[in-house]
Amino acid sequence: MTDAAAQLDPARLIADIDRRLFGGFVEHLGRHIYDGIFEPGHPSADAEGFRTDVVDLVKELGVTTIRYPGGNFVSGYRWEDGIGPADRRPRRLDLAWHATETNQVGLHEFQDWLDKVGSDLMLAVNLGTRRTEEALDLLEYANTSVPTARTAERAANGRPQPFGVKMWCLGNEMDGPWQLGHRSADDYGRLASRTAKGMRQLDPSIELVVCGSSGRSMPTFGAWEREVLEHTFDDVDFISCHAYYQEREGDAQEFLASGVDMRLFIESVVATADHVAAVKASDKRIMISFDEWNVWYMSRWEEQAVAYGPDDWPVAPRQLEDRYHALDAVVFGDLLITLLQHADRVRSASLAQLVNVIAPIMTEPGGPAWRQTTFHPFSITSRLAQGRAVRVPVDAGTFESTRFGAVSSVNAVATVDDDGASLFVVNRSTTDAASLRVDLAPLAATLGRDLAVVESHLLHEDDPYAANTLDDPERVGVRPLEGARVEASVLTADLAPVSWTAIRLG
């Protein structure tokens, strides 16, 4: 048992929490759409063909703004294919994931699904194989109320009123050689600037996200952000970050340092954006949309990838269906803590993805839907993290990371609202439990009341590789943290190794 000491002081304010921090991501990939959220023949399907058991789980998950329709998929997507009568929509080959897209779900159907789950739409435009004109056509179709050929078409397709999409992504991962239409930072920056200017002429109220790097390890990282923002600084509100993490070579302790990598990623992008601002003598601050993040065993996918033949383009094949264990969920919870620790600049984030594809929710065709281990830290954090994010520096032991040197074994953040506070803590150590003591006196003085533990949630398994499966869907869950209590304005709790904890104080 090691000691971990902290103080929860509301004066250590980070920022008010933007609810878009708890966003999601839905891509036309694998069984995400078809056999995931949309399965007309399923016993739970509603009149529109959407699985109501999945709707219920997505609502419980608490996602706010959902990015759509990609991802790599968007760089070859023709948005017009997904509107109009479903029986007249063309089948297309999706080059990104080597599959056939039936286009049975498009913009209208997806918005109907969002209305059911209570989330907002974040729409990506294709700047891979298409250009400014097609982006403007989509914006006019989606957001304009003036009578035009596009808005008449929208009304004929069942939606007289505009969709009113607020957030728009200017393409996807354009720095990646795997991306259809991949281009240099200079080429992409010029195209994104032209497109952004045109979109703002049409609808000045929208918020625009320009593509940042696909990862901190990209060879152009940093230089890409600088050059793209030199072109688009005045035109956009956000720059994107994408990051995925996995355990490599059985090194769980190194995997548990993933939050450090995310922190360095965010801080580097912020520094680059602020450098461009300084060069332009501007007080504008570009925010971050961390619109793809998760645990993803990419190496496993690469090893198991199916070599499809030239005439083999399946519909909704099983792709990227990672099974998450308890260790993954603890790392996942730490990534959420890291996002909250940077809530002053990370104003939007999208968990990639939601159903079946590297997802917190799994389904079986004609069968059940269930929660993966990562479902729990997201749903609990989304529900409890209200109000303002507050720094909670922890004085604790460290472990040695091969990439980052000495890393704190305990990481924490808090949120404070008018009714109390929520504390989120992870013990990253694979070997040592931690005895946590948190001084709550500044919080009690600010709120003007004594505090107590209202609820607590612990995610920990003696077997860190325990997972939820079709045969055992509730093997890993959360339970109350035994012994967590407040005495004389001091919170005490024992944190098991490899554990994630949420404590509500009120």
Secondary structure, DSSP 4 states (H G I P E B T S, - for coil): -EEEEEE--TTSEEEEPPGGGGEEE--S-TTSTBTTTB-TTSTTB-TTSBBHHHHHHHHHHT--EEEES-SGGGGG--GGGGSS-GGGPPPEEETTTTEEE--SS-HHHHHHHHHHHT-EEEEEE--SS--HHHHHHHHHHHH--S--HHHHHHHHTT--S-----EEEE-S-TT-TTSTT---HHHHHHHHHHHHHHHHHH-TT-EEEE---S-TTSTTTTHHHHHHHHHHTTT-SEEEEEEEE---TT-HHHHTTHHHHHHHHHHHHHHHHHHHHHHTT-----EEEEEEEEE--HHHHHHH-----TT---SS---S-PPPBHHHHHHHHHHHHHHHHTTTTEEEEEEE-SBSSS-SEEE-TTS-EEE-TTHHHHHHHHHH--SEEEE--EE--EEEETTTEEEESEEEEEEEETTEEEEEEEE--SS--EEEEEE-HHHHHHHTS---EEEEEEE--SSTT-B--SSSTTSS--B--TT-EEETTEEEEEE-SSEEEEEEE-
